[in-house]
Amino acid sequence: MLIDVQGLFMDNTVLNAQLSPIPPDPQSIDPSLTAMEKIWHIVAMIPEGNVSSYGKVADYAGLPGRARYVSKALKLAPKNLRLPWHRVINSQGKISFPINTPAFREQMQWLTMEGIIVTKGRIKLTQFEWRPDMATLVLSIPF
């Protein structure tokens, strides 16, 4: 992972994860990064006030067509990573948890606290979707 990540997470703490600097030589990138580590890196990059879909996260991680794997990777992520999992939604702009479940309410609460408007479990992607530019992706992703 290559970036400094800051954000408010589920236990009201602030994550100040020091991630390693960008390697000067592409050959020095660790080729052993797992698919899950790639997904975790992308999710950590989603800025506060933005969301991304499972499919887009998979695409950015170099895993096209693996949206369901993103869900699995988030479920299995070590708690100490404190990933902003709540910023990942489905491709229709909806929270994927069933309405009125504790997980649905928690995700909606975190998104709302970040200034994202959630109406009946739906987020306007035109307004809140994270659209990183090519430079951000090329300079921040170690794979």
C-alpha positions in Angstrom: 0.0 0.0 0.0 1.3 3.4 -0.9 -0.8 6.2 0.5 -1.5 8.0 3.8 -5.1 7.2 4.7 -7.2 9.3 7.1 -10.8 9.0 7.9 -13.4 8.4 10.6 -14.4 4.8 11.1 -16.9 2.6 12.8 -15.5 3.0 16.3 -15.2 6.8 16.0 -11.5 6.6 15.8 -9.4 8.3 13.1 -7.2 6.1 11.0 -3.7 7.4 10.4 -2.2 4.5 8.6 1.3 5.0 7.4 1.6 3.2 4.2 4.8 2.6 2.3 6.0 5.2 -0.2 5.7 4.6 -3.9 8.5 2.4 -5.1 10.9 4.3 -7.4 11.2 1.3 -9.8 8.2 -0.7 -11.0 10.3 -3.8 -10.7 10.4 -3.2 -6.9 6.6 -3.6 -6.5 5.9 -6.7 -4.5 4.4 -9.2 -7.0 2.9 -11.2 -4.2 0.1 -8.8 -3.4 -3.0 -10.9 -3.1 -6.3 -10.0 -4.8 -7.7 -9.2 -1.4 -4.8 -6.9 -0.6 -5.4 -5.1 -3.9 -9.0 -4.6 -3.0 -8.2 -3.4 0.5 -5.8 -0.8 -1.0 -8.5 0.5 -3.4 -11.1 0.7 -0.7 -8.7 2.6 1.6 -8.3 5.2 -1.2 -12.0 6.1 -1.5 -12.2 9.6 0.0 -14.7 10.6 2.7 -17.9 11.9 1.1 -17.6 9.6 -1.9 -18.7 6.0 -2.7 -17.7 3.4 -5.2 -19.4 0.2 -6.4 -18.2 -3.3 -5.8 -17.6 -3.6 -9.5 -15.6 -0.4 -9.8 -13.4 -1.4 -6.9 -12.8 -4.7 -8.6 -11.9 -3.0 -11.8 -9.5 -0.5 -10.1 -7.9 -3.5 -8.4 -7.3 -5.2 -11.7 -10.0 -7.8 -11.1 -12.7 -7.0 -13.7 -15.9 -9.0 -13.2 -15.1 -9.8 -9.6 -17.6 -7.6 -7.7 -18.7 -10.4 -5.5 -15.1 -11.0 -4.5 -14.9 -7.4 -3.3 -17.7 -8.2 -0.9 -15.9 -11.2 0.4 -12.6 -9.3 0.7 -14.3 -6.7 2.8 -16.0 -9.3 5.0 -12.6 -11.0 5.6 -10.5 -7.8 6.1 -8.6 -7.7 9.3 -10.3 -5.2 11.7 -7.0 -3.4 12.3 -7.1 -2.2 8.7 -10.2 -0.1 9.6 -11.2 0.1 6.0 -14.0 2.5 5.1 -16.2 -0.5 4.0 -19.3 1.7 4.2 -18.2 3.6 1.1 -18.7 0.6 -1.1 -22.2 0.1 -2.5 -23.8 -1.8 -5.4 -23.8 -0.7 -9.0 -27.4 0.7 -8.8 -26.2 3.1 -6.1 -27.9 1.2 -3.3 -26.8 -0.1 0.0 -26.6 -3.9 -0.5 -27.7 -4.9 3.0 -31.5 -5.6 3.5 -33.4 -2.5 4.6 -33.8 -2.0 8.3 -31.1 -4.5 9.3 -28.5 -3.3 11.7 -25.8 -3.5 9.0 -28.0 -1.4 6.7 -28.6 1.2 9.4 -24.9 1.4 10.3 -23.8 1.9 6.7 -26.5 4.5 6.1 -25.4 6.3 9.4 -21.8 6.4 8.4 -22.5 7.6 4.9 -24.8 10.3 6.2 -22.2 11.5 8.7 -19.8 11.9 5.8 -22.3 14.2 4.0 -23.6 11.6 1.6 -27.3 11.9 1.0 -29.0 8.5 1.3 -32.7 8.3 0.3 -34.4 4.9 1.0 -31.0 3.2 0.8 -30.0 4.8 -2.5 -27.1 7.2 -3.2 -27.0 9.4 -6.3 -23.9 8.1 -8.1 -23.8 11.2 -10.3 -23.2 13.3 -7.2 -21.2 11.0 -4.9 -19.4 8.4 -6.9 -15.6 8.4 -6.6 -14.0 9.0 -10.0 -10.3 9.0 -9.6 -8.3 10.4 -12.4 -5.7 8.3 -14.2 -2.8 10.1 -12.4 -4.3 9.2 -9.0 -4.6 5.5 -10.0 -1.2 5.3 -11.6 0.7 7.0 -8.9 -1.1 5.5 -5.9 -1.6 1.8 -6.8 1.3 -0.5 -6.2 0.2 -3.1 -8.8 
